[in-house]
Amino acid sequence: MQMAMQCPYSCETATDTLQWIKAIVDFLKPFTFLINAHVVNFFTDKLWEAVDKDWIDCLRNEPIENLLRIPSGVVQDHWPDSLKEFVLTLKSLVLPRKQADLHKVLPGWKVTSLSSVLAQGMNLKKKHEVEVLSAVVNSVANSVSTDTIVDVGAGQGYLAQVLSFQFQHSVVAIDACSQHGKVMNARAERIKKHYAAQTRKFGYLWDFPFDFLYIRNLQYLEITNIMSEHLSHVVQL
Ligand SMILES: C[S@@+](CC[C@H](N)C(=O)[O-])C[C@H]1O[C@@H](n2cnc3c(N)ncnc32)[C@H](O)[C@@H]1O
């Protein structure tokens, strides 16, 4: 039995982190046909037939306890070398799960609780994620004095709208699904009404620089082109 090798990558700098991400992408590339397949296609297209025959022959006869240890990077001596290498490399590429101390990484970073109007439609998990992530994005955006934030894959706009309405950033939200765009716009209207009522009550002046673009089947290159058309500064987070 062998355990996983030590990870040769780090997140010390942005360059190190990118190198790590690139190594993961290169590792996954040969298996995209499997990763991106729907479960149904796994059966209808017999996708298992494209997996190395030696691996299948070996794993088919393994006791279940050994199979369950694969995600922990534990391999058996009698397995084919290529399978052992695959599992050990996979384990060595796993990103750290230990949470970074965001106060250290982003001095001045502060999470504020979302108002009930901005949190509408979110469950507790989503609310927590959006509270933390919006505070991180706000902190990075301020530190580089960005003009506009582009949220690619904005879904129903939970994050994008907090960045716009709560943190007052100019946001371009992009998604491939038009239905999400409709929900997002309806949500934005409700939130605007709320802030307009606050304006009448307290005399604040609110500005909502929020834009939604619906783009089907957007590829990375197209995203980059759209961003450069719309923005003078692009910050990649
Ligand atoms: C997990 S959801 C995003 C959640 C969202 N950021 C939020 O704050 O709630 C991922 C979204 O990415 C969109 N998406 C996936 N691939 C895309 C692509 N190539 N171009 C644009 N949007 C894409 C999907 O339509 C989906 O709405």
The ligand as a Gaussian input file, in Angstrom:
#p B3LYP/6-31G(d) Opt

LIG

0 1
 C      -23.421000      28.346000      -9.925000
 S      -24.228000      29.370000     -11.043000
 C      -23.670000      30.962000     -10.584000
 C      -24.203000      31.539000      -9.306000
 C      -24.053000      33.034000      -9.199000
 N      -22.708000      33.521000      -9.420000
 C      -24.625000      33.584000      -7.878000
 O      -24.095000      34.560000      -7.357000
 O      -25.615000      33.049000      -7.406000
 C      -23.284000      29.158000     -12.569000
 C      -23.859000      29.926000     -13.751000
 O      -22.888000      29.902000     -14.804000
 C      -23.601000      29.972000     -16.041000
 N      -22.674000      29.532000     -17.098000
 C      -22.098000      28.320000     -17.248000
 N      -21.295000      28.308000     -18.332000
 C      -21.348000      29.546000     -18.868000
 C      -20.722000      30.158000     -19.989000
 N      -19.885000      29.479000     -20.764000
 N      -20.994000      31.448000     -20.251000
 C      -21.845000      32.163000     -19.452000
 N      -22.472000      31.637000     -18.370000
 C      -22.231000      30.343000     -18.092000
 C      -24.795000      29.064000     -15.807000
 O      -25.882000      29.399000     -16.670000
 C      -25.130000      29.343000     -14.305000
 O      -26.159000      30.295000     -14.209000

